[in-house]
Amino acid sequence: PKADYEQIYCLAPECSETDHLLVCCDAAAPCSDINCGHGYYQLSDTYCGSTECNVTEDFSHCCLRSAECSTLQDQSCPYGYWFDHDERCLRDPCDSNDRSTALNLCCKPSEPCSS
């Protein structure tokens, strides 16, 4: 509810959520306001529990753990790279259709023999 909800009145004899939600309540902040960080992704069309997101309170509601690269069926990397099974994709499941993203995340540069 809005801070001063006790002084706000509905526009009909009875309040209904459909007609008066925005009159009586402030809009919740979108989960996109939270930076989920590496290895997590944001749920789309999801909102925090208040008008401002709080990472401590809203993280588990807004952010999900991404799948590990090891779940990709094609684990081949180009020459000069190695496949990092423990790295995480952008979402869950890993999007094997977006091969370039999977390569950028799951394939790490190898050390040259000269090092």
N, C-alpha and C positions, 0 to 999 in steps of 0.2 A: 504493500500500500504506500501511497504518498505520505510524506512526513506529516502533513496536516490533514490527513484523511478524515478526521473527526469533524472538520469544518466544511467538507465537500459533500454536496448532496447530489443524488442521482436525478436524472431528468424525467423520471416517471415515479409512480407511487411505490414501486418496488425496484430494487437494483437487479439487473441481470448482467451476467458476465459478458455476454455477447455485446450488449449495448453500452455498458458502462465501464468496461475494463480499463480503457485509457483515461477515463474521467477520474477514476478512483486510484489507479495504480500507475507508477512510472514504468517505462519499458525496461526490461532486463537487458543488461549488456550482452552482446554476442560473444560466444566463445572465441571468436577470431581476435578478441582483445588480449588473449593469453598467448604467450610464446611457449609452445609445448616442448621445444628443445629437440635435440638430436635423438632419434630413436622413437619418437612419438609423433602422432599426427592429430590434427584437430577434427572433431566431429563437425560436419556442416549442419547448418540450420539448428544449432543447439545454443542455448543461452545460459549464462551464469546465474547464480542464485540471487543476484542483486543488480542494482543499476550500475555497479562497477564490479569488474571481475577481481577476485582475490585468488592468487595462484594456489595458496594453501587450501582454501575451501573449495575451489572450483576445478582444480586440476584433474581429479579422478572422474569428474563428470564431463569435462570438455576434451580431454586428451586420452588417446588410446595408444598402446604400445604397438609399434610397427613390427611387421614380420621380419624374421632373420633372412638374410640372403640365402641361407642354406635351403630355404623352401623353394627356391627357383629351380625349375626343371633343367634349364640350360645353364650350367655353371662354367661354361668355357669363357676364357678371357683372351684378348689378343696377345701376341708375343710381347714380352716385356712387362706383363702384368700377372698378378696372382689373385685367385679368388678368395675373398675373406668371408668365410662361412658365418662368422660372428657379427659382421656388420649388419645394419638394419636398413630395410627398404623405406620408401616414403610412406607406405600404407600397409595394411594387412587385408588381403594377401598382397604379396609383391606383384607388381604389374609386369608380367613377362611380355606383354605387348609393347611396352615402352622399353625396348632393349637398350637404347642409349642411356636412359636414366639408370637402369640396372647396372650397366657397365660402369658408369661414373661412380656409383655408390659401392658396388660389390667387388669391383676389380681395382686393386691397388698397384701402383707402380713397383716393379721389382728393382732391387739394387743391381747395378751393373757389376760385372765380374771384376772390374778394376777397383772396386771400393773395398 
